[in-house]
Amino acid sequence: MNKKTIILFFLIIIISIILFVLDFNTGNSEISFKEIFQFFNIFDTLEGNHYLLIKEFRFPRIFAAILSGAALSVSGLLMQTIFRNPLADPSILGISSGASLGVAIVVLGTSAFFENSINSNTVLLISGAIGAGLVLFLILAVSARIKDMLSILIIGILISGVISAVVSILQYFANDISLKSYIIWTMGSLVSVSFKDICLLFPIISILIIIIFSISKSLNLILPGENFATTMGVNVQIIKISIFSVVSILTGAITVYCGPIAFIGIVAPHIARWIFNSSNHFILIPSSIIIGICFMLCGDILTHIISANGIMPINAITSILGTPFIIWIVIKNKRTIV
C-alpha cells in the first residue's frame, strides 16, 4: 500500500474509534469517558450501576452494530463483485428473506393455529437459521448446475418474491399481537442482542471474514470476467460456492439477531471504492468493513438522539442515510441496473 492509502486507513479508523466512544455515551443515562475507559481497563475496574449498564446493554448493542456493519458490508462487496452489479447487496440471493420467513413462521404461523404464538429467542434463532439455510441450499444447488450469474440473480429475486408472498399470507391470518411483534422485528434492532450472542457471533464473523480476505487475489481476477479468471487458474465454481456460503451465513446470522438491515451492503463498498479509488480487494475488504462499522455506529447514535427511549428502528435510520448514496450510485454509473 502507498502512503496515501495508509493515511486514509488511519483516518477512517480514527473516525470509527470516535464513533465507538460516542455511541457508548448515548442513551438515557450519561456515562463519562473515564467510566468507559475504566470498563475496558483490566487494571482499573468499574463497579456499580454504570458497569452493569455498559456490560448488559451498551456493550452488546454497540458490538452488534460493529459486527452487523462488518458482516453486511463484506457481503455486499462480494455480491457486487460476483454479479458485477453496483446495486447488488446481501439480500439479493433471498438469504435475508429466508431468515425472515423462518422467524415469520414461528411468530405469525403458530398464532394462526394456536392461541398463543411461540416467541422465545432460542426458537426464533433456530427457525431463522433454518430458513436462511434452506435458501442457501437452493442457491448452491442452482449454482452447481447453472453457470450464468444473471440466471442465479433472477432465481434469487424470484425466491425472495415467493417468500414475501408466503409471509404476507401468514400476516393475514396472524393475530394482532403476533403481527405487531413481527413488524417490530422487521424494523431492525440492536438492543435485543445479549452478551452471549456477541460471544457466539464474533468468532463466526471473524473467521468468515478471514476466509474471504484469503481469497482476495481470486476476487481480483474475477473482476474482468469469469473466463479471464479461469484462464488464470481460478476455480470460479468453487469461489462462487464459497462466496454464496459465506454471504448466506453472515447475512442470515445478522438478520436473525438484529432483523433485516438495509443499504449497508450496498453503500459501504461504494464509499470504500470512492475514498480509495481502487478495485483491489486487499484494500476494499478492510476499508468496506471499517466504513460499514462507521455507518452502523452513526445509525445507532442517531436512534438514541432522535428517540428519547432509544427504540427508534435502526432499519429506518440506515434507509434514510443510505438512500442519497443509492441515488448517487445510480447517477454515477449512468446505466440501467439489471
FIVEX-61719 format. One line per field, with one value per residue (C-alpha): residue in one letter; x, y, z; residue number from 1. Coordinates in nm, 2 decimals. Each point is the difference from the previous one (the first is absolute). Example, Ala and Ser with C-alpha at 12.3 -4.5 7.8 and 13.67 -1.06 7.14 Angstrom:
% FIVEX-61719
r: c(a	s) .
u: c(1.23	0.14) .
v: c(-0.45	0.34) .
w: c(0.78	-0.07) .
k: c(1	2) .
//
This chain:
% FIVEX-61719
r: c(m	n	k	k	t	i	i	l	f	f	l	i	i	i	i	s	i	i	l	f	v	l	d	f	n	t	g	n	s	e	i	s	f	k	e	i	f	q	f	f	n	i	f	d	t	l	e	g	n	h	y	l	l	i	k	e	f	r	f	p	r	i	f	a	a	i	l	s	g	a	a	l	s	v	s	g	l	l	m	q	t	i	f	r	n	p	l	a	d	p	s	i	l	g	i	s	s	g	a	s	l	g	v	a	i	v	v	l	g	t	s	a	f	f	e	n	s	i	n	s	n	t	v	l	l	i	s	g	a	i	g	a	g	l	v	l	f	l	i	l	a	v	s	a	r	i	k	d	m	l	s	i	l	i	i	g	i	l	i	s	g	v	i	s	a	v	v	s	i	l	q	y	f	a	n	d	i	s	l	k	s	y	i	i	w	t	m	g	s	l	v	s	v	s	f	k	d	i	c	l	l	f	p	i	i	s	i	l	i	i	i	i	f	s	i	s	k	s	l	n	l	i	l	p	g	e	n	f	a	t	t	m	g	v	n	v	q	i	i	k	i	s	i	f	s	v	v	s	i	l	t	g	a	i	t	v	y	c	g	p	i	a	f	i	g	i	v	a	p	h	i	a	r	w	i	f	n	s	s	n	h	f	i	l	i	p	s	s	i	i	i	g	i	c	f	m	l	c	g	d	i	l	t	h	i	i	s	a	n	g	i	m	p	i	n	a	i	t	s	i	l	g	t	p	f	i	i	w	i	v	i	k	n	k	r	t	i	v) .
u: c(0.00	0.12	0.02	-0.33	-0.19	0.16	-0.10	-0.36	-0.01	0.13	-0.27	-0.30	0.13	0.02	-0.35	-0.13	0.16	-0.15	-0.35	0.06	0.07	-0.29	-0.24	0.09	-0.11	-0.34	-0.31	-0.22	0.28	0.32	0.33	0.32	0.30	0.19	-0.25	0.01	0.38	-0.03	-0.23	0.26	0.30	0.07	0.22	-0.27	-0.33	-0.33	-0.27	-0.36	-0.30	0.20	0.20	-0.32	-0.14	0.30	0.05	-0.36	-0.14	0.24	0.29	-0.21	-0.20	0.31	0.19	-0.32	0.03	0.37	-0.06	-0.30	0.18	0.30	-0.21	-0.24	0.27	0.21	-0.30	-0.10	0.35	0.00	-0.34	0.11	0.32	-0.16	-0.30	0.19	-0.30	0.04	-0.34	0.05	-0.02	-0.02	-0.38	0.02	0.02	-0.30	0.20	-0.14	-0.35	0.07	0.09	-0.30	-0.23	0.14	-0.08	-0.34	-0.10	0.07	-0.14	-0.29	-0.06	-0.05	-0.25	-0.21	-0.04	0.05	-0.14	0.35	0.30	0.35	0.23	0.31	0.33	0.14	-0.29	0.02	0.38	-0.04	-0.29	0.18	0.31	-0.20	-0.17	0.33	0.15	-0.27	0.04	0.37	-0.05	-0.22	0.25	0.29	-0.20	-0.08	0.36	0.13	-0.20	-0.02	0.31	-0.18	0.01	-0.30	-0.21	0.10	-0.08	-0.35	-0.06	0.10	-0.24	-0.28	0.07	-0.03	-0.33	-0.14	0.11	-0.15	-0.33	0.00	0.08	-0.29	-0.23	0.12	-0.05	-0.36	-0.08	0.20	-0.15	0.07	0.26	0.21	-0.03	0.13	0.29	0.10	-0.02	0.21	0.26	0.01	0.09	0.33	0.14	0.34	-0.13	-0.12	0.35	0.15	0.36	-0.03	-0.12	0.31	0.23	-0.16	-0.01	0.35	0.20	-0.23	0.01	0.37	0.09	-0.21	0.15	0.35	-0.10	-0.13	0.31	0.21	-0.16	0.05	0.23	-0.27	-0.26	0.22	0.04	-0.38	-0.06	0.10	-0.23	-0.03	0.17	0.31	0.00	-0.02	0.30	0.19	-0.06	-0.29	-0.26	-0.30	-0.26	0.17	0.04	-0.37	-0.11	0.24	-0.14	-0.36	0.06	0.19	-0.26	-0.29	0.15	0.10	-0.33	-0.21	0.17	-0.04	-0.36	-0.10	0.16	-0.06	-0.28	0.03	0.24	-0.01	0.25	0.32	0.11	-0.06	0.14	0.32	0.19	-0.08	0.13	0.31	0.06	-0.06	0.23	0.29	-0.06	0.08	-0.16	0.27	-0.18	0.31	-0.10	-0.38	-0.07	0.15	-0.11	-0.36	0.00	0.11	-0.24	-0.29	0.08	0.01	-0.34	-0.16	0.15	-0.14	-0.34	0.01	0.09	-0.28	-0.26	0.08	0.03	-0.33	-0.20	0.01	-0.06	0.25	-0.24	0.01	0.03	0.36	-0.13	-0.19	0.32	0.23	-0.26	-0.01	0.38	0.04	-0.25	0.20	0.30	-0.21	-0.12	0.36	0.11	-0.27	0.09	0.37	-0.03	-0.23	-0.13	-0.30	0.04	-0.14) .
v: c(0.00	0.35	0.29	0.15	-0.33	-0.04	0.35	-0.05	-0.33	0.18	0.28	-0.24	-0.21	0.32	0.09	-0.34	0.02	0.34	-0.13	-0.31	0.22	0.24	-0.29	-0.12	0.34	0.01	-0.11	0.11	-0.03	0.20	-0.19	0.19	-0.07	-0.09	-0.27	-0.14	-0.02	-0.17	-0.26	-0.11	0.04	-0.32	0.19	0.24	-0.18	0.19	-0.09	0.09	0.07	0.14	-0.32	-0.20	0.25	-0.03	-0.37	-0.11	0.26	0.24	-0.24	-0.26	0.26	0.18	-0.32	-0.12	0.32	-0.07	-0.37	0.08	0.28	-0.22	-0.30	0.18	0.22	-0.30	-0.19	0.30	0.03	-0.37	0.02	0.30	-0.18	-0.33	0.15	0.31	0.20	0.33	-0.05	-0.35	-0.05	-0.29	-0.04	-0.05	-0.39	-0.01	-0.10	0.28	-0.09	-0.36	0.10	0.23	-0.29	-0.22	0.27	0.07	-0.37	0.00	0.34	0.01	-0.36	-0.14	0.27	-0.11	-0.34	0.04	0.25	0.12	0.03	-0.12	0.29	-0.12	0.13	-0.35	-0.12	0.31	-0.04	-0.36	0.07	0.29	-0.20	-0.29	0.25	0.15	-0.35	-0.12	0.29	-0.05	-0.37	0.11	0.26	-0.25	-0.26	0.25	0.13	-0.35	-0.05	0.35	0.21	0.31	0.25	0.20	-0.31	-0.06	0.36	-0.03	-0.32	0.17	0.29	-0.26	-0.18	0.33	0.07	-0.34	0.04	0.35	-0.15	-0.27	0.25	0.22	-0.30	-0.07	0.36	-0.01	-0.29	0.10	0.16	0.37	-0.06	-0.24	0.23	0.30	-0.21	-0.11	0.35	0.14	-0.27	0.09	0.36	-0.12	0.04	-0.03	0.02	-0.36	-0.15	-0.13	-0.04	-0.38	0.07	0.22	-0.28	-0.23	0.24	0.15	-0.32	-0.10	0.33	0.04	-0.34	0.06	0.34	-0.15	-0.27	0.26	0.21	-0.30	-0.03	0.37	-0.09	-0.22	0.27	0.25	-0.24	-0.05	0.37	0.00	-0.30	-0.37	-0.11	0.21	-0.14	-0.36	0.06	0.13	-0.33	0.11	-0.27	0.24	-0.25	-0.07	0.38	0.06	-0.28	0.14	0.35	-0.11	-0.20	0.28	0.26	-0.22	-0.07	0.36	0.14	-0.27	0.04	0.38	-0.01	-0.25	0.19	0.36	-0.02	0.10	0.30	0.18	0.19	-0.07	-0.27	0.23	0.32	-0.10	-0.16	0.30	0.25	-0.21	0.00	0.37	0.08	-0.23	0.02	-0.37	-0.33	-0.21	-0.23	0.01	0.36	-0.01	-0.28	0.17	0.35	-0.12	-0.16	0.32	0.22	-0.24	0.01	0.38	0.00	-0.22	0.19	0.32	-0.16	-0.13	0.34	0.17	-0.25	0.12	0.37	0.00	-0.22	0.07	-0.36	-0.14	-0.23	0.17	-0.27	-0.03	-0.11	0.34	0.19	-0.20	0.04	0.38	0.02	-0.25	0.13	0.31	-0.23	-0.24	0.29	0.12	-0.36	-0.01	0.34	-0.07	-0.33	0.16	-0.33	-0.23	-0.23	-0.35) .
w: c(0.00	-0.08	0.25	-0.10	0.06	0.34	0.10	-0.12	0.20	0.31	-0.04	-0.03	0.29	0.21	-0.10	0.09	0.34	0.07	-0.10	0.22	0.30	-0.08	-0.03	0.35	0.13	-0.18	0.19	0.29	0.26	-0.07	0.04	0.02	-0.22	0.31	0.09	-0.35	0.02	0.34	-0.14	-0.26	0.24	0.18	0.25	0.10	0.06	-0.04	0.24	0.08	-0.22	-0.29	-0.02	-0.04	-0.24	-0.23	0.03	-0.04	-0.24	-0.17	-0.06	-0.17	-0.20	-0.12	-0.09	-0.18	-0.21	-0.07	-0.09	-0.22	-0.18	-0.07	-0.11	-0.22	-0.17	-0.09	-0.12	-0.22	-0.14	-0.09	-0.17	-0.20	-0.11	-0.10	-0.17	-0.14	0.10	0.20	0.17	0.12	0.37	0.26	-0.04	-0.38	0.03	0.23	0.31	0.21	-0.13	0.10	0.36	0.01	-0.11	0.28	0.25	-0.16	0.02	0.38	0.08	-0.25	-0.10	0.35	0.08	-0.29	0.14	0.38	0.24	0.11	-0.23	0.08	0.05	0.19	-0.13	-0.04	-0.22	-0.21	-0.05	-0.10	-0.24	-0.16	-0.05	-0.16	-0.23	-0.11	-0.03	-0.23	-0.23	0.00	-0.10	-0.29	-0.12	0.03	-0.20	-0.27	-0.02	-0.03	-0.32	-0.14	-0.07	-0.12	0.28	-0.14	0.02	0.36	0.08	-0.15	0.19	0.32	-0.07	-0.07	0.32	0.19	-0.17	0.09	0.36	0.02	-0.13	0.27	0.27	-0.12	0.03	0.35	0.10	-0.13	0.23	0.30	0.31	0.08	0.27	-0.21	-0.30	0.20	0.13	-0.34	-0.15	0.28	-0.07	-0.37	0.10	0.13	0.35	0.18	0.35	0.01	-0.05	0.32	0.11	-0.06	-0.35	-0.07	0.13	-0.26	-0.29	0.04	-0.08	-0.28	-0.18	0.06	-0.14	-0.31	-0.07	0.03	-0.25	-0.24	0.04	-0.08	-0.35	-0.08	-0.29	-0.16	0.05	-0.18	-0.29	-0.03	-0.05	-0.37	-0.06	0.08	-0.32	0.09	0.35	-0.13	-0.24	0.31	0.18	0.22	0.07	-0.05	0.11	0.33	0.06	-0.07	0.23	0.27	-0.04	0.00	0.32	0.18	-0.10	0.11	0.34	0.06	-0.12	0.16	0.34	0.01	-0.13	0.27	0.28	-0.11	-0.25	-0.37	-0.03	-0.34	-0.21	0.20	-0.25	-0.30	0.14	0.19	-0.29	-0.23	0.25	0.04	-0.38	-0.01	0.29	-0.10	-0.38	-0.02	-0.10	0.18	0.25	0.23	0.05	-0.05	0.25	0.31	-0.11	-0.06	0.34	0.18	-0.20	0.06	0.37	-0.01	-0.18	0.26	0.30	-0.15	-0.04	0.36	0.13	-0.20	0.14	0.35	-0.09	-0.19	0.24	0.37	0.10	-0.25	-0.19	-0.34	-0.27	-0.13	-0.34	-0.04	0.08	-0.24	-0.27	0.04	0.01	-0.29	-0.25	-0.11	-0.06	-0.21	-0.22	-0.04	-0.10	-0.27	-0.14	0.02	-0.20	-0.26	-0.11	0.05	0.29	-0.06) .
k: c(1	2	3	4	5	6	7	8	9	10	11	12	13	14	15	16	17	18	19	20	21	22	23	24	25	26	27	28	29	30	31	32	33	34	35	36	37	38	39	40	41	42	43	44	45	46	47	48	49	50	51	52	53	54	55	56	57	58	59	60	61	62	63	64	65	66	67	68	69	70	71	72	73	74	75	76	77	78	79	80	81	82	83	84	85	86	87	88	89	90	91	92	93	94	95	96	97	98	99	100	101	102	103	104	105	106	107	108	109	110	111	112	113	114	115	116	117	118	119	120	121	122	123	124	125	126	127	128	129	130	131	132	133	134	135	136	137	138	139	140	141	142	143	144	145	146	147	148	149	150	151	152	153	154	155	156	157	158	159	160	161	162	163	164	165	166	167	168	169	170	171	172	173	174	175	176	177	178	179	180	181	182	183	184	185	186	187	188	189	190	191	192	193	194	195	196	197	198	199	200	201	202	203	204	205	206	207	208	209	210	211	212	213	214	215	216	217	218	219	220	221	222	223	224	225	226	227	228	229	230	231	232	233	234	235	236	237	238	239	240	241	242	243	244	245	246	247	248	249	250	251	252	253	254	255	256	257	258	259	260	261	262	263	264	265	266	267	268	269	270	271	272	273	274	275	276	277	278	279	280	281	282	283	284	285	286	287	288	289	290	291	292	293	294	295	296	297	298	299	300	301	302	303	304	305	306	307	308	309	310	311	312	313	314	315	316	317	318	319	320	321	322	323	324	325	326	327	328	329	330	331	332	333	334	335	336	337	338) .
//
